[in-house]
Amino acid sequence: MANQNQTRSLSAIAADIRAHWPRVYFGAVPYLEAMGTLEHVSDSYGLDPGDHIVRYFLSNASAWRGEHARRIKAELREMLPY
């Protein structure tokens, strides 16, 4: 995991999700794939802003539970502008 002064890229987080969520919920798959191509939430995937991609992923990842899920979801939420 990144230290407190550095955030991981969305593509690194997406790889971590794939490593810890072997059967990704089908609704989360397109957003996970999009995150795999992004570095920051300020980047875009086509016409979709990166922060929207992350929000859509999180809303479709509610079935993913456990220690890794809590840690990674919290990391993603911290990256979002409010």
Helices and strands as residue ranges (DSSP letters): H 10-20, H 29-35, E 44-45, E 48-49, H 50-60, H 67-79
